[in-house]
Amino acid sequence: MDDFDRLVDRRGTNSIKHEFAKEYGMPEGLVPMWVADMDFSAPEAVAETLKEYVKRGVFGYTGVKEDYFNALHNWFNKRFGFDIKPEWVVKTPGVIFAIAAAIDAFTGRGDGVMIQQPVYMAFYGCIGAAGRKVVNNPLVYENSVYRIDFDDFEQKIIDEKVKAFILCSPHNPVGRVWSAEELKRIGDICINHGCLVVSDEIHCDFALPGHRHHIFGALGEKYLNNSIICTAPSKTFNLAGLQAANIFIADENIRKQFNESVRRTGYGQPNATGLIACQSAYAHCGEWADRLVGYLNNNFSYMKTFINEKIPRVKLVDLQGTYLAWLDFKSLKLPQGELERFIVDKAGLWLSGGAAFGEGGEGFMRMNIACPKTVLERALAQLETAVNETA
């Protein structure tokens, strides 16, 4: 049996995903496949490193030394050809924290910040909370795949005086892994119009077979020097609760302004266990991550075959990256609220409603397939029964 087939009991751990149904207004007993953490144990090497640290019983202020940077450098250089320098690395408690800091540092109240909906809802939450204007370059959905409307992208940057663009790469929730050509075209437009690229690459390690993730800053020096690259080990190794992210900023002036914004939040020393886990994961768990991607690809392949054969009324958007499947339920002709109640009441599933991701999300649901295959099989069987009993 593969490690990823093992059912991990997350009850009694205060898991948001599994134990907070009541707090989120959901009934008990649903199959939880909503929030983006995995139902797999973190790599054993990470767990052992943390155990050794905890045994000492001292949890004081903690920094990093050369070994930490070497682990980061080797990971991103070997896998993505991204040759980072020590001075580029800014540590934050998370990617969304970094995005909020970038918005604070490089835009003013009322300025436009561009996103591409449907997209992770925390993006526009950060923009609105900072008193900036959300500018949407909606993705175009055609033949079960999404693409960028570049004419709209450039025109809105000009018309709305957009100062920063938040790139989601790979894209959550639509599952696109952007090509180098698409990313360079984004980069050229942004450079030409003085727009900073803030690239959320938290799912960078989840490009499925047949697709390659390109770190935005690795595409060329001009793109590197007009970008903030946001990464974290949290998705890859299931470490989200340890609050550690690595932000790569090559341009010295951009990095200085970003750091000043971080300091204004009062944030200081990083979470000790997060740093230790991050170093261990990047240094020792490459083979584990590769097996994980293979397992997720098999889950998606099973899901695709199942839906095509048994629930053809539901359309599955092609998943190129992340572990978040994007399901098109528009053929059921249910308003979004009714669709979400249907998924809960009839299918017994807790998924993420598409409307939460903004324009273009209505009629869709997001399903987290980072779970043992038996859980996915149960969820799809319940969905099949529910959909096929609906007129």
Buried (B, 14 or more C-beta within 10 A) or exposed (E): EEBBEEEBEBEEEEBBBBBEBEEEEBEEEBBBBBBBBBBBEBBEBBEEBBEEBEEEEEEEEBEBEEEBBBBBBEBBEEBBEBEBEEEBBBBBBBBBBBBBBBBBBBBEEEBBBBBBBBBBBBBBBBBEEBEBBBBBBBBEBEEEBBEBBBEBBBEBBEEBBBBBBBBBBBBBBBBBBBEEEBBBBBBBBBBEBEBBBBBBBBBBBBBBEEBEBBBBBBBBEEBBBBBBBBBBBBBBBBBBBBBBBBBBBBBEEBBEBBBEBBEEEEBEEBBBBBBBBBBBBBBBBBEBBEBBBBBBBBBBEBBBEBBEEBBEEBBBBBBBBBBBBBBBBBEBEBEBEEBBEBBBEBBBBBBBBBBBBBBBBBBBBBBBBBBBBEBBBBBBEBBBBBBEEEE
